């Protein structure tokens, strides 16, 4: 079976008046059809995050944005059926 590689990504800019709790759902939902080849999730300034699966099986990332400007990036490559 032929496959294709697809790159997905997004970038968000936020300005927070103080520490702000945030939950992100930007990753493609895991399933048996697609295979992740690479993935990069980053925040500037560096912000610790944790991930979990919600009750619907979606991957969620939770973090606290610091006061001021923040940039959140997600970039991934997936292999899917042609």
Order of alpha helices (4+ residues) and beta strands (2+ residues): beta-beta-beta-beta-beta-beta
